[in-house]
Amino acid sequence: MPLALWALTLSAFAIGTTEFVIVGLIPTIAASLGVSVPSAGLLVSLYALGVAIGAPVLTALTGRVPRKQLLLGLMALFTIGNLVAWMAPGYFALMAARVLTGLAHGVFFSIGSTIATSLVSKEKAASAIALMFTGLTVALVTGVPLGTWIGQSFGWQSTFLAVSLLGVIAFIGSYVLVPSSIAMSPPASLMTQLAVLRKPRLLLVYAMTTLGYGGTFIAFTYLAPILQEVSGFSASSVSLVMLVYGVSVAFGNIWGGKLADKKGPIKALQIVFALLAVVLLLLTFTASNMWLALGTVLLWGAVAFGNVPGLQVYVVQRAERDAPQAVDVASGLNIAAFNVGIALGAWGGGLIVTHVGLMATPWIGAMIVLGALGLTTLAGWLDRRDGLVHVAGTSRVVAAH
C-alpha cells in the first residue's frame, strides 16, 4: 500500500479519537466548566450533528474543489477546531469547536474512500478503503483510552491539544505524500441527495440506522458517569475500561462483517440488534457491581458497532434497486443517519438523566434498539413480499424466481 494511504489512515485515527474521546471525559468536563453532566453530553450531540450536516451539504458544495486541496483544508479545519477546544474559555466556545470539528469529519469520510481507491489499482480498492477505516478502529482501541487518560491526568484541554498535534502530523503527511492529480468523480448535487430521500425503502434503512445507533448512544454517552457514580470505578480507571471496550469493538466489527456475509444483512442485523438490546438491559442490573459492569461493557463493545457492516451492505443493496444512479449518495446519507442517531441519542440521554435518572439510560436505550429490530424485521418482510431474497455469503440482493 502506498505511503499516502497511511497519511489518510492517520487522519482517520485523529478524527475517530476526537469524536469518541469526549465520552470518557464528560464528568471531568462537567466539573471543570461548572455545567451538568447532561449539558456536557450535548458535546457528543453537537459533534455528530456537525458530521450529519457536513457530510451531505459540504460534500456537495465542495464537489469541484481539487481533492488534495480539499483534504488539506479539512485537516486544517480539524486542527483549528481542536485548538479552539483546547483554548476554549467556557462551555459555549467548546460547543462551537465541536461543531466545527464535526463539519470536517463529515466531508473527510465522504471523500476519503474516493482518494484511497485512486491511490491503488482496482483490485486493491477494497483493501485500501479497509486500511483507511482501520484508523477509526485503532482510535477506539488506543486513541480514546489514551486521550481519556491524558484528560484525566492533565486536564481535558490537554486531550484536545494532543489531538490537534495529530492533525498537524496528518496534514504534513497528506501534503507531502498525497499526489495532486487525484481523479474527481462528478459531484453529487443537493438535489440528487434529496431525490434519494424520497425513496421510502431507503428511508426505512436510515430509520433502522438512526434508531440502532440512537439507542446505543443514549447509554454510551453517559458510560463514564455510570462507571464512576454507580459501579465505583475511579476517574483514572475509566480509561482502562474504555480500552476494554475498544478492543471488544474491534472484534465486534470483524464478527459483524462475517455474520452479514454468512447470513445476509437482514438476518445479521436482527441478531446484532437483539443482542445489543439484551446487553443494554443487562447493564441496568450489573452496573452496581464493578466486575459485572466490566464484563457487560466487554459484551457491549462486541455488539455495539457490529451492525455497521450489515447496515452499509443493506443500504447499498437497496440503493442498487431504488436509486441506481446515486448509490454513493445513498451510502453517504447512511453515514449521516449514523450521526443523526448519535446526536439524538446523546441529547435524549441527557433528558433521561435529568428527568428520570442516570440508570434509566441503559434500559430505555434497549427499548429504542428494539425499535430498530422491529424496523429491520419489517424491511425483511417487505423484501420477501417483493420477491427478493438475501443470499448468504454474498453482498447482493437477487430476485427470487
Secondary structure, DSSP 8 states (H G I E B T S, - for coil): --HHHHHHHHHHHHHHHHHHHHHHHHHHHHHHHT--HHHHHHHHHHHHHHHHHIIIIIHHHTTTS-HHHHHHHHHHHHHHHHHHHHH--SHHHHHHHHHHHHHHHHHHHHHHHHHHHHTS-GGGHHHHHHHHHHHHHHIIIIIHHHHHHHHHHH-HHHHHHHHHHHHHHHHHHHHHHS-S---------HHHHHHHTT-HHHHHHHHHHHHHHHHHHHHHTTHHHHIIIII---GGGHHHHHHHHHHHHHHHHHHHHHHHHHH-HHHHHHHHHHHHHHHHHHHHHHTTSHHHHHHHHHHHHHHHSTTHHHHHHHHHHHHHHH-GGGHHHHHHHHHHHHHHHHHHHHHHHHHHHHHT-TTHHHHHHHHHHHHHHHHHHHHHHHHHHTTEEE-TTSS-EEE--
